[in-house]
Structures are given as C-alpha cells and as structure tokens.
C-alpha cells in the first residue's frame, strides 16, 4: 500500500476546502432525481426566488407529486440537496418550502467556467 503526503500552504488548504465543497455538491447532483428536483425548483422560482405562501408548488409534497417516487424518497433527495447547500428549506406551519440556493449555484457555474 502506498501513501502520499503533501505539504500545502495556507492558500492551498483553502483551495482544497473549496474543492471538497464542490465534490460534495457534484455528488449530490449525480442522481437524476435530484437533478430533476433542482431543475423543477429553479423553473418554479426563477432567479432570486424567495419562498412565499403562494408558492405551494415548492413544498416537498407538491414536489413529490411531480415524480413517480415515494414521498419518503423525495424527502431523502431534498435532504441531500439541502446538505450540499444547493437548496434552502424553510418550515412554514405544517409545510416545508424549498427554493434553490442561487449563491451556491453561481459558485458551481463559476467553477465550471474556470
């Protein structure tokens, strides 16, 4: 078994942290259902969306109605997208409303363009 050790200066450690974040994001995006859920949220919210009471289509149960998968599976995918900071979720009474995290999506776009 081979082990490689690298010495990173402070700048390189920051870059590795950023790359770790991006790897987590791309892992979350590697599932077709999660991609579809994110796309649905982006289409419904547009750029700069904030969750409002009238956006019932952004609730987890409304998202689940758009897919032929169980509500529990959609909830799992929502959790993975949220853990990767790709979406924001806000509890409003009995509902959980979701919206895309535009800041993170812009960071991913900037990385892809580099």
One Martini backbone bead per residue (centre of mass of N, CA, C, O) as a GRO file, in nm:
protein
  114
    1UNK     BB    1   0.096   0.036   0.022
    2UNK     BB    2   0.042   0.373  -0.066
    3UNK     BB    3   0.173   0.687   0.051
    4UNK     BB    4   0.083   1.032   0.033
    5UNK     BB    5   0.250   1.342   0.098
    6UNK     BB    6   0.144   1.677   0.159
    7UNK     BB    7   0.232   2.022   0.133
    8UNK     BB    8   0.029   2.285   0.241
    9UNK     BB    9  -0.056   2.580   0.221
   10UNK     BB   10  -0.296   2.793   0.309
   11UNK     BB   11  -0.409   2.830   0.022
   12UNK     BB   12  -0.441   2.529  -0.047
   13UNK     BB   13  -0.642   2.462   0.179
   14UNK     BB   14  -0.866   2.640   0.069
   15UNK     BB   15  -0.889   2.496  -0.202
   16UNK     BB   16  -0.960   2.217  -0.084
   17UNK     BB   17  -1.218   2.306   0.052
   18UNK     BB   18  -1.360   2.389  -0.207
   19UNK     BB   19  -1.336   2.108  -0.342
   20UNK     BB   20  -1.499   1.958  -0.131
   21UNK     BB   21  -1.759   2.114  -0.178
   22UNK     BB   22  -1.787   2.044  -0.479
   23UNK     BB   23  -1.796   1.737  -0.445
   24UNK     BB   24  -2.058   1.736  -0.280
   25UNK     BB   25  -2.230   1.867  -0.498
   26UNK     BB   26  -2.179   1.660  -0.730
   27UNK     BB   27  -2.288   1.421  -0.575
   28UNK     BB   28  -2.578   1.530  -0.550
   29UNK     BB   29  -2.599   1.560  -0.879
   30UNK     BB   30  -2.572   1.239  -0.963
   31UNK     BB   31  -2.882   1.236  -0.943
   32UNK     BB   32  -3.157   1.249  -1.142
   33UNK     BB   33  -3.371   1.333  -0.929
   34UNK     BB   34  -3.217   1.577  -0.815
   35UNK     BB   35  -3.198   1.729  -1.076
   36UNK     BB   36  -3.504   1.750  -1.121
   37UNK     BB   37  -3.569   1.903  -0.862
   38UNK     BB   38  -3.389   2.146  -0.911
   39UNK     BB   39  -3.517   2.227  -1.179
   40UNK     BB   40  -3.800   2.275  -1.071
   41UNK     BB   41  -3.722   2.500  -0.873
   42UNK     BB   42  -3.600   2.691  -1.085
   43UNK     BB   43  -3.857   2.723  -1.257
   44UNK     BB   44  -4.047   2.828  -1.021
   45UNK     BB   45  -3.847   3.064  -0.913
   46UNK     BB   46  -3.605   3.150  -1.032
   47UNK     BB   47  -3.437   3.430  -0.984
   48UNK     BB   48  -3.436   3.522  -0.655
   49UNK     BB   49  -3.597   3.341  -0.477
   50UNK     BB   50  -3.864   3.345  -0.250
   51UNK     BB   51  -4.048   3.224  -0.010
   52UNK     BB   52  -4.401   3.180  -0.035
   53UNK     BB   53  -4.725   3.110   0.021
   54UNK     BB   54  -4.800   3.080  -0.299
   55UNK     BB   55  -4.560   2.845  -0.323
   56UNK     BB   56  -4.678   2.542  -0.304
   57UNK     BB   57  -4.492   2.401  -0.530
   58UNK     BB   58  -4.237   2.401  -0.309
   59UNK     BB   59  -4.325   2.171  -0.168
   60UNK     BB   60  -4.262   1.851  -0.101
   61UNK     BB   61  -4.540   1.736  -0.190
   62UNK     BB   62  -4.547   1.880  -0.468
   63UNK     BB   63  -4.291   1.755  -0.575
   64UNK     BB   64  -4.380   1.454  -0.552
   65UNK     BB   65  -4.615   1.479  -0.768
   66UNK     BB   66  -4.394   1.500  -1.017
   67UNK     BB   67  -4.323   1.205  -0.920
   68UNK     BB   68  -4.253   0.839  -0.933
   69UNK     BB   69  -4.216   0.874  -0.606
   70UNK     BB   70  -4.175   0.867  -0.292
   71UNK     BB   71  -4.188   1.086  -0.038
   72UNK     BB   72  -3.940   0.973   0.113
   73UNK     BB   73  -3.749   1.000  -0.132
   74UNK     BB   74  -3.778   1.300  -0.172
   75UNK     BB   75  -3.679   1.377   0.110
   76UNK     BB   76  -3.398   1.265   0.068
   77UNK     BB   77  -3.320   1.445  -0.172
   78UNK     BB   78  -3.361   1.709  -0.024
   79UNK     BB   79  -3.148   1.657   0.192
   80UNK     BB   80  -2.905   1.639  -0.004
   81UNK     BB   81  -2.938   1.924  -0.125
   82UNK     BB   82  -2.915   2.070   0.146
   83UNK     BB   83  -2.632   1.957   0.237
   84UNK     BB   84  -2.512   2.101  -0.039
   85UNK     BB   85  -2.654   2.393  -0.062
   86UNK     BB   86  -2.867   2.399  -0.315
   87UNK     BB   87  -3.088   2.437  -0.093
   88UNK     BB   88  -3.370   2.583   0.068
   89UNK     BB   89  -3.538   2.539   0.385
   90UNK     BB   90  -3.878   2.611   0.510
   91UNK     BB   91  -4.074   2.624   0.782
   92UNK     BB   92  -4.448   2.629   0.743
   93UNK     BB   93  -4.579   2.487   0.962
   94UNK     BB   94  -4.658   2.192   0.786
   95UNK     BB   95  -4.451   2.308   0.585
   96UNK     BB   96  -4.197   2.263   0.329
   97UNK     BB   97  -3.997   2.501   0.178
   98UNK     BB   98  -3.836   2.536  -0.144
   99UNK     BB   99  -3.514   2.663  -0.269
  100UNK     BB  100  -3.277   2.786  -0.444
  101UNK     BB  101  -2.920   2.838  -0.423
  102UNK     BB  102  -2.776   3.083  -0.597
  103UNK     BB  103  -2.490   3.108  -0.482
  104UNK     BB  104  -2.399   2.814  -0.532
  105UNK     BB  105  -2.468   2.800  -0.835
  106UNK     BB  106  -2.262   3.023  -0.912
  107UNK     BB  107  -2.009   2.872  -0.811
  108UNK     BB  108  -2.036   2.634  -1.003
  109UNK     BB  109  -2.029   2.795  -1.263
  110UNK     BB  110  -1.749   2.921  -1.216
  111UNK     BB  111  -1.594   2.655  -1.208
  112UNK     BB  112  -1.670   2.549  -1.492
  113UNK     BB  113  -1.542   2.814  -1.636
  114UNK     BB  114  -1.228   2.779  -1.545
   0.00000   0.00000   0.00000
